[in-house]
Amino acid sequence: MYRSVIFGLLGGLGLLLYGMSLMGDGLQRAAGDRMRKVLEALTGKVWKGVIVGAAVTAAVQSSSATTVMLVSFVNAGMMTLNQAFGVIMGANIGTTLTPQIIAFRLTDWALPAIGIGFLIRLVGKRRSHRHFGSIVLGFGLLFLGMDVMAESVGTLSDSPVFADWMASLSHNPLLGVLVGTVVTAVIQSSAATIGIILALATQGLITLDAAIPVLFGCNIGTCATAILASIGTNRTARRTAMAHVLFNAAGSIIFIILLRPFTAAVQSISQTDSLPRLIANAHSLFNVANTVVWLPLTGVMVRLVTSIVRGPDVEIAKDARYLDHRMLENPSVALRLAVKEMTHMADLAKQMLLKTRQALFDGTTGVLDEVDDLEDKVDSLKDQIIVYLSTLVSQRALTEHQSSTLAGLMHAISDIERVADHVENIAGYAREKSEKSLPFSETAIAELTDIYDRVVELFDISVDGLATWDRSKLDRVWEFEDAIDDLQEDLRNNHIIRLNKGTCYPGSGVVFIEVINNLERMADHCINIAEVVFEHKGPPSFDGKASREHASGLDAAGASD
């Protein structure tokens, strides 16, 4: 008997989980990147986070998926802890949708839904049609899995051992919480655990008193995914995972204490004798009530997790700050993180520019060792970003929009790295100038300062345009390019005049010309970065003009070095 029960439960659970996955994936793909865009665009209003968290989780059919995404966003600095806590509360509400659907017991529609969904996926010409087919197919598999589990556990009604165990759950709520926690942590899905409970309820094998504590445990067990996702992240991301644990654990403790009035409230509100519906309603009421309790206490929760996970909010990463391989399943998020990492890479190149300028004009060559270290970090980041994007394109089928973004980023990565290479070249000439005590005239210093400052400003503008993918911020780059080209020509001519007059030391002249050459090439790479924004679609989560426009063709050839 137990063998058939175990096999039936495993098979039914597999169908249910696969059905949920198909439904969630279909809904997520049908919505495109709008759900993640909404998550990223959250304001400081916690109640808005609750609404968004509920909506996104209802769509992806997994509060764990939402919280993993949250941890990644917080780790990347794209969301604050306050915002994340609101979404966590909403995610718990959103995950109650699946048990409510299951409680309808639409098993008669399972096989027709499977057939229709598969047919739509097979013959659908448009991607949206195939996504809809996945939703219908997943819906059918979900209810087929429920039917298989319900049938398999039916024989347990004759088992005195099982009856005794169910009785112990009714009399020992803490045991029920423990069971729900462990099972959910293992199978990584509170909805699946509740599906098993509903299967038992369908056969009359579990009481409401026994089921409710298990529901509380399900909420605690689902935190395991967020905890695992927070490993290796910064302190704020770990605080987000801790907030998820405390929110669910505190709610469970409160309602375990109030178990009898809570059970009575469920029965009073539900106005039904259907045990599956009562259990689904209990799950919904618990999560809504827990959110109502904690919503005005968001500040308390933030202070609490900050005191538990101590340390500064910002940690300086030695390596990649934002690349999160868990987000490779979400291409638009992965692309956004890649852009943020490229901005980090550009910031290191900017530090190289400023330190080299200091060494060149002030003679403080001690900073050049720091320039060498920064250049190594830039090279390392370039390699990591390329591997990250290559992994993305090898694992996921990208949309045309996402492919355009990725191609543009590949170009821009190379240009940022080349800027750092040219700064390293200038650092070498700064060393030579210091070691050989090569003098610069006041005129030469003024001229180099002028072109150097213009290149730094051009680099800032180009990187800012890339960071936001906003073309309106790049209108001035073409003027800068023309001005720098003209200035370079003037400086060369002025240098020749000084040489002819004998007012310029020849050795200094070589350094002067090479610095100008490298600055001019850096300007070319800045223009290439700007062209990427104009010629490629930006990540869908950006609100910049480039995310809504797309120039045809690809002509982003870098300047010759």
KOLTORBA-561940 format. One record per residue (C-alpha): residue in three letters; z, y, x. Coordinates in steps of 0.05 Angstrom, whole numbers, padded with zeros to 5 digits, always signed. Each point is the difference from the previous one (the first is absolute). Example, Ala and Ser with C-alpha at 12.3 -4.5 7.8 and 13.67 -1.06 7.14 Angstrom:
BEGIN
Ala+00156-00090+00246;Ser-00013+00069+00027;
***
This chain:
BEGIN
Met+00000+00000+00000;Tyr+00021+00050+00053;Arg-00063-00013+00040;Ser-00045+00020-00058;Val+00044+00061-00014;Ile-00004+00023+00073;Phe-00075-00011+00004;Gly-00010+00035-00066;Leu+00043+00059+00020;Leu-00035+00007+00067;Gly-00069-00006-00031;Gly+00016+00047-00057;Leu+00033+00050+00046;Gly-00062-00002+00045;Leu-00045+00015-00059;Leu+00046+00056-00023;Leu+00004+00033+00068;Tyr-00075-00006+00011;Gly-00012+00028-00069;Met+00046+00059+00015;Ser-00036+00011+00066;Leu-00068+00000-00033;Met+00023+00048-00055;Gly+00033+00046+00050;Asp-00058-00001+00048;Gly-00050+00012-00056;Leu+00040+00058-00028;Gln+00011+00029+00070;Arg-00074-00004+00018;Ala-00021+00026-00068;Ala+00044+00061+00011;Gly-00029+00008+00070;Asp+00043+00044+00044;Arg+00028+00043-00056;Met+00067-00036-00002;Arg+00013+00010+00075;Lys-00025+00071-00006;Val+00051+00013-00054;Leu+00055-00030+00042;Glu-00018+00044+00059;Ala-00005+00063-00044;Leu+00071-00006-00027;Thr+00039+00065-00006;Gly+00075+00007+00012;Lys+00015-00016-00073;Val+00036-00067-00001;Trp-00017-00013-00073;Lys-00074+00006+00015;Gly+00011-00054+00053;Val+00031-00045-00053;Ile-00061+00008-00044;Val-00049-00012+00056;Gly+00039-00060+00026;Ala+00001-00032-00068;Ala-00075+00012-00011;Val-00021-00025+00069;Thr+00044-00062-00003;Ala-00024-00017-00070;Ala-00071+00003+00028;Val+00010-00041+00063;Gln+00048-00048-00035;Ser+00049+00001+00057;Ser+00059+00045+00016;Ser+00002-00032+00069;Ala-00071+00026+00014;Thr+00021+00069-00022;Thr+00062+00002+00044;Val-00037-00026+00061;Met-00050+00056-00010;Leu+00058+00049-00007;Val+00032-00023+00065;Ser-00066+00010+00035;Phe-00010+00069-00029;Val+00070+00022+00018;Asn-00008-00029+00070;Ala-00064+00041+00008;Gly+00034+00063-00023;Met-00044+00004-00062;Met+00059-00003-00049;Thr+00073+00021+00001;Leu+00059-00045-00015;Asn+00014+00039-00064;Gln-00071-00012-00025;Ala+00002-00073+00020;Phe+00065-00013-00038;Gly-00032+00026-00064;Val-00058-00048+00010;Ile+00048-00057+00013;Met+00034+00011-00066;Gly-00067+00004-00036;Ala-00025-00063+00035;Asn+00058-00039-00030;Ile-00020+00024-00069;Gly-00073-00015+00012;Thr+00013-00072+00021;Thr+00029-00014-00070;Leu-00070+00002-00029;Thr-00018-00071+00021;Pro+00060-00034-00033;Gln-00014+00040-00063;Ile-00072-00026-00001;Ile+00022-00071+00014;Ala+00051+00003-00057;Phe-00058+00007-00049;Arg-00016-00074+00012;Leu-00075+00008-00005;Thr-00013-00070+00028;Asp-00054-00014-00051;Trp-00042+00055+00032;Ala+00010-00026+00071;Leu-00061-00046+00006;Pro-00048+00047-00036;Ala+00023+00057+00045;Ile-00011-00043+00062;Gly-00071-00018-00022;Ile-00019+00071-00020;Gly+00031+00031+00062;Phe-00036-00048+00046;Leu-00066+00012-00035;Ile+00007+00075+00006;Arg+00016-00007+00074;Leu-00060-00046+00009;Val-00053+00040-00035;Gly+00028+00071+00005;Lys-00049+00045+00037;Arg+00046+00059+00009;Arg+00063-00002+00041;Ser+00040+00028-00058;His-00023-00058-00044;Arg+00022-00051+00051;His+00068+00034+00006;Phe+00007-00004-00075;Gly-00018-00074+00004;Ser+00056-00009+00051;Ile+00050+00032-00047;Val-00020-00045-00058;Leu-00001-00062+00044;Gly+00068+00017+00028;Phe+00027+00011-00070;Gly-00023-00069-00020;Leu+00028-00034+00062;Leu+00067+00035-00010;Phe+00008-00030-00069;Leu-00027-00067+00021;Gly+00052-00002+00055;Met+00054+00017-00051;Asp-00024-00055-00046;Val+00001-00051+00057;Met+00071+00020+00021;Ala+00025-00001-00072;Glu-00029-00070-00011;Ser+00028-00027+00066;Val+00071+00024-00013;Gly+00001-00026-00071;Thr+00024-00069+00023;Leu+00063+00032+00030;Ser+00029+00005-00070;Asp+00020-00073+00008;Ser+00034+00010+00067;Pro+00077+00007-00003;Val+00000+00025+00073;Phe-00046+00057-00017;Ala+00041+00016-00063;Asp+00063+00004+00041;Trp-00034+00045+00051;Met-00024+00048-00055;Ala+00071+00001-00028;Ser+00028+00019+00067;Leu-00049+00058+00003;Ser+00024+00024-00068;His+00073-00002+00023;Asn-00011+00026+00070;Pro-00043+00063+00001;Leu+00007+00009+00075;Leu-00033-00068+00010;Gly-00058+00023-00043;Val-00007+00063+00043;Leu+00000-00043+00063;Val-00053-00047-00029;Gly-00045+00058-00021;Thr+00008+00034+00068;Val-00016-00062+00042;Val-00059-00025-00042;Thr-00032+00070-00003;Ala+00010+00012+00075;Val-00034-00066+00015;Ile-00061+00007-00046;Gln-00004+00076+00010;Ser-00011+00014-00074;Ser+00052+00019-00052;Ala-00053-00007-00055;Ala-00012-00073+00021;Thr+00074-00016-00001;Ile+00005+00031-00069;Gly-00061-00041-00020;Ile+00040-00063+00016;Ile+00058+00026-00042;Leu-00047+00014-00058;Ala-00029-00070+00007;Leu+00071-00028-00007;Ala+00014+00047-00058;Thr-00063-00024-00036;Gln+00028-00070+00000;Gly+00070+00024-00019;Leu+00028-00023+00067;Ile+00035+00065+00019;Thr+00044+00049-00039;Leu-00004+00076+00002;Asp+00070+00001+00032;Ala-00025-00044+00057;Ala-00067+00036+00008;Ile+00024+00072+00006;Pro+00040-00009+00065;Val-00061-00035+00030;Leu-00041+00061-00019;Phe+00048+00044+00039;Gly-00008-00046+00060;Cys-00075+00005-00005;Asn+00004+00075+00011;Ile+00043-00010+00062;Gly-00045-00056+00028;Thr-00063+00043-00005;Cys+00031+00047+00051;Ala-00012-00052+00054;Thr-00073+00021+00006;Ala+00018+00073+00011;Ile+00053-00019+00052;Leu-00051-00041+00039;Ala-00051+00056-00005;Ser+00050+00050+00029;Ile+00010-00040+00064;Gly-00028+00040+00059;Thr-00007+00065-00040;Asn+00037+00066+00009;Arg+00068+00015-00028;Thr-00025+00035-00062;Ala-00043-00060-00019;Arg+00060-00046+00011;Arg+00041+00046-00045;Thr-00053-00008-00054;Ala+00007-00076+00003;Met+00076+00008-00001;Ala-00004+00045-00061;His-00040-00055-00035;Val+00055-00051+00015;Leu+00057+00045-00020;Phe-00034+00022-00064;Asn-00010-00071-00024;Ala+00066-00027+00026;Ala+00041+00057-00030;Gly-00035-00008-00067;Ser+00013-00074+00000;Ile+00074+00011+00014;Ile+00007+00052-00055;Phe-00034-00043-00053;Ile+00035-00064+00021;Ile+00065+00037-00015;Leu-00030+00022-00066;Leu-00034-00066-00014;Arg+00026-00012-00070;Pro-00016+00070-00028;Phe-00067-00002+00036;Thr-00018-00067-00032;Ala+00021+00027-00068;Ala-00042+00062+00011;Val-00061-00043+00016;Gln+00008-00040-00064;Ser+00012+00062-00041;Ile-00061+00037+00027;Ser-00047-00060-00001;Gln+00010-00019-00073;Thr-00029-00069+00013;Asp+00023-00072+00009;Ser-00056-00016+00050;Leu+00036-00018+00065;Pro-00059+00016+00046;Arg-00006+00069-00032;Leu+00075+00012+00007;Ile-00003-00018+00074;Ala-00060+00045+00012;Asn+00035+00057-00037;Ala+00063-00011+00040;His-00040+00007+00064;Ser-00032+00065-00024;Leu+00065+00029-00027;Phe+00037-00015+00065;Asn-00052+00035+00044;Val-00007+00060-00047;Ala+00076+00008-00006;Asn+00009-00007+00075;Thr-00051+00055+00011;Val+00034+00045-00051;Val+00066-00010+00037;Trp-00028+00015+00069;Leu-00051+00054-00016;Pro+00050+00057+00001;Leu+00034-00032+00061;Thr-00061+00001+00046;Gly+00035+00047+00048;Val+00060-00047+00003;Met-00045-00059+00016;Val-00036+00039+00055;Arg+00066+00020+00032;Leu+00026-00071-00006;Val-00059-00034+00034;Thr-00001+00055+00053;Ser+00073-00015+00016;Ile-00015-00075+00004;Val-00064+00005+00041;Arg+00023+00053+00050;Gly-00041+00040+00048;Pro-00050+00058+00001;Asp-00053+00001-00053;Val-00057+00007+00050;Glu-00011-00050+00056;Ile-00051+00012+00054;Ala-00041-00063+00007;Lys-00023-00020+00069;Asp-00062-00031-00028;Ala-00038+00003-00066;Arg+00042+00035-00052;Tyr-00038-00011-00064;Leu-00044-00063+00006;Asp+00029-00051-00048;His-00035-00067-00001;Arg+00031-00017-00068;Met-00043+00056-00029;Leu-00065-00033+00022;Glu+00000-00032-00070;Asn-00008+00071-00027;Pro-00061+00030+00036;Ser+00009+00072-00025;Val+00072+00001+00024;Ala-00019-00032+00066;Leu-00054+00052+00011;Arg+00049+00056-00016;Leu+00050-00029+00050;Ala-00055-00004+00052;Val-00015+00074-00010;Lys+00073+00017+00008;Glu+00002-00041+00064;Met-00062+00036+00025;Thr+00035+00066-00014;His+00059-00026+00042;Met-00049-00019+00055;Ala-00031+00070-00003;Asp+00070+00031+00004;Leu+00011-00037+00066;Ala-00068+00026+00025;Lys+00022+00071-00020;Gln+00064-00009+00040;Met-00044-00020+00059;Leu-00041+00063-00009;Leu+00061+00046+00001;Lys+00034-00034+00058;Thr-00064+00001+00042;Arg-00010+00073-00017;Gln+00071+00013+00026;Ala-00015-00038+00065;Leu-00067+00034+00010;Phe+00023+00072-00009;Asp+00074-00002+00018;Gly-00003-00052+00056;Thr+00054-00044-00033;Thr-00034-00065+00020;Gly+00063-00040-00015;Val-00024-00005-00073;Leu-00063-00036+00022;Asp+00038-00066+00003;Glu+00015+00010-00073;Val-00074+00013-00012;Asp-00016-00068+00031;Asp+00051-00034-00044;Leu-00028+00034-00062;Glu-00070-00020+00019;Asp+00022-00073+00004;Lys+00031+00006-00070;Val-00064+00030-00027;Asp-00041-00057+00028;Ser+00050-00050-00029;Leu-00003+00032-00069;Lys-00075+00000+00002;Asp+00000-00075+00013;Gln+00052-00013-00054;Ile-00037+00041-00053;Ile-00066-00034+00016;Val+00032-00069-00006;Tyr+00034+00021-00065;Leu-00065+00025-00031;Ser-00039-00061+00026;Thr+00052-00046-00031;Leu-00007+00039-00066;Val-00075-00008-00003;Ser+00004-00074+00019;Gln+00053-00017-00053;Arg-00021+00041-00060;Ala-00065+00015-00035;Leu-00003+00076+00002;Thr-00033+00045-00051;Glu-00057+00045+00022;His+00048+00058+00000;Gln+00051-00036+00044;Ser-00055-00024+00047;Ser-00023+00072+00009;Thr+00070+00021+00016;Leu+00010-00056+00051;Ala-00066+00016+00035;Gly+00020+00073+00006;Leu+00068-00017+00028;Met-00030-00044+00053;His-00041+00059+00024;Ala+00058+00048-00002;Ile+00047-00047+00039;Ser-00049+00000+00058;Asp-00006+00076-00001;Ile+00075+00011+00001;Glu+00007-00049+00058;Arg-00056+00036+00038;Val+00036+00066-00009;Ala+00061-00031+00034;Asp-00045-00027+00056;His-00027+00070+00014;Val+00071+00028+00000;Glu+00017-00053+00051;Asn-00059+00024+00042;Ile+00026+00071-00003;Ala+00069-00026+00020;Gly-00032-00029+00062;Tyr-00030+00067+00018;Ala+00068+00033-00012;Arg+00030-00048+00051;Glu-00056+00015+00049;Lys+00011+00075-00009;Ser+00074-00008+00014;Glu-00006-00048+00058;Lys-00053+00042+00035;Ser+00032+00067-00020;Leu-00065+00023-00029;Pro+00006+00071-00027;Phe-00027+00027-00066;Ser-00015+00073-00007;Glu+00031+00038-00058;Thr-00069+00005-00031;Ala-00011-00076+00005;Ile+00068-00014-00030;Ala-00015+00047-00059;Glu-00068-00032-00011;Leu+00027-00071+00002;Thr+00058+00019-00045;Asp-00049+00027-00051;Ile-00044-00062-00004;Tyr+00059-00047+00005;Asp+00035+00033-00059;Arg-00063-00002-00041;Val-00009-00075+00012;Val+00072-00013-00019;Glu-00009+00039-00065;Leu-00066-00037-00014;Phe+00036-00067+00011;Asp+00055+00021-00049;Ile-00050+00019-00053;Ser-00040-00065+00007;Val+00061-00045-00002;Asp+00028+00038-00060;Gly-00065-00011-00036;Leu+00001-00074+00017;Ala+00073-00007-00021;Thr-00014+00028-00070;Trp-00075-00018-00002;Asp-00011+00070-00027;Arg-00067+00031+00019;Ser+00022+00070-00019;Lys+00047+00000+00060;Leu-00059-00013+00047;Asp-00044+00060-00017;Arg+00018+00035+00064;Val-00014-00057+00049;Trp-00074+00017+00007;Glu+00017+00072+00018;Phe+00049-00026+00052;Glu-00053-00046+00029;Asp-00050+00056+00008;Ala+00052+00047+00028;Ile+00024-00052+00051;Asp-00071-00016+00021;Asp-00015+00074+00011;Leu+00066+00010+00035;Gln-00012-00058+00047;Glu-00067+00030+00020;Asp+00031+00068+00012;Leu+00056-00030+00042;Arg-00051-00037+00043;Asn-00039+00063+00012;Asn+00063+00040+00016;His+00021-00054+00048;Ile-00067+00003+00037;Ile+00007+00076+00005;Arg+00070-00007+00030;Leu-00026-00052+00050;Asn-00056+00047+00021;Lys+00049+00056+00009;Gly+00047-00044+00040;Thr+00058+00012-00047;Cys+00006-00074-00019;Tyr+00024-00055+00046;Pro-00054-00056-00001;Gly+00051-00056-00008;Ser+00031+00035-00059;Gly-00069+00010-00029;Val-00011-00076-00005;Val+00064-00008-00039;Phe-00018+00059-00044;Ile-00068-00028-00019;Glu+00026-00071-00012;Val+00055+00025-00045;Ile-00051+00039-00040;Asn-00046-00061-00005;Asn+00056-00044-00026;Leu+00022+00052-00050;Glu-00071+00007-00026;Arg-00006-00075-00009;Met+00066-00001-00036;Ala-00028+00052-00048;Asp-00059-00046-00013;His+00047-00057-00019;Cys+00038+00047-00046;Ile-00066+00015-00036;Asn-00013-00075-00005;Ile+00068-00009-00034;Ala-00019+00054-00050;Glu-00067-00032-00013;Val+00035-00065-00018;Val+00034+00036-00058;Phe-00066+00029-00023;Glu-00041-00063+00006;His+00048-00053-00026;Lys+00042-00010-00062;Gly+00074+00010+00011;Pro+00055-00050-00020;Pro+00003-00002-00076;Ser+00072+00023+00000;Phe-00018+00067+00029;Asp-00009+00060-00045;Gly-00043+00038+00049;Lys-00071+00020-00017;Ala-00029-00055+00043;Ser+00032-00052-00044;Arg-00044+00024-00057;Glu-00063+00014+00039;His-00044-00041+00045;Ala-00057+00024+00043;Ser-00055-00050+00007;Gly-00017-00030+00067;Leu+00039-00011+00064;Asp-00015+00044+00060;Ala+00065+00005+00038;Ala-00024-00013+00070;Gly+00049+00024+00051;Ala-00018+00050+00054;Ser-00020-00028+00067;Asp+00056-00005+00051;
***
